[in-house]
């Protein structure tokens, strides 16, 4: 009986200690385009904003949730803190538009 109880305890502890791992989502800006133009992530995930252009870009949320400046040929990371669907664009090149859906 003790062996069975110990085994059940170990299984329950292992199940409750499984860490939820945040993902890293890569979004690039190249040749004045955002790719992917539609992306999905979860709260807690990290976005790697990769600027492959020789121009400065931004990832500016229309609802004010984020405003990331991306120096030329650099990568900037940010962690998502709020759920929702966010339309964003580059302030310097407003034709660069995309959507990020963030699940809780």
Rosetta blueprint (number, residue, H / E / L):
1 X L
2 X H
3 X H
4 X H
5 X H
6 X H
7 X H
8 X H
9 X H
10 X H
11 X H
12 X H
13 X H
14 X H
15 X H
16 X H
17 X L
18 X L
19 X L
20 X L
21 X L
22 X L
23 X L
24 X E
25 X E
26 X E
27 X E
28 X E
29 X E
30 X E
31 X L
32 X L
33 X E
34 X E
35 X E
36 X L
37 X L
38 X E
39 X E
40 X E
41 X E
42 X E
43 X L
44 X L
45 X L
46 X E
47 X E
48 X E
49 X E
50 X E
51 X E
52 X L
53 X L
54 X L
55 X L
56 X L
57 X E
58 X E
59 X E
60 X E
61 X E
62 X L
63 X L
64 X L
65 X L
66 X L
67 X E
68 X E
69 X E
70 X E
71 X L
72 X L
73 X L
74 X L
75 X E
76 X E
77 X E
78 X E
79 X E
80 X L
81 X L
82 X L
83 X L
84 X E
85 X E
86 X E
87 X E
88 X E
89 X E
90 X L
91 X L
92 X L
93 X L
94 X L
95 X L
96 X L
97 X E
98 X E
99 X E
100 X E
101 X E
102 X E
103 X E
104 X L
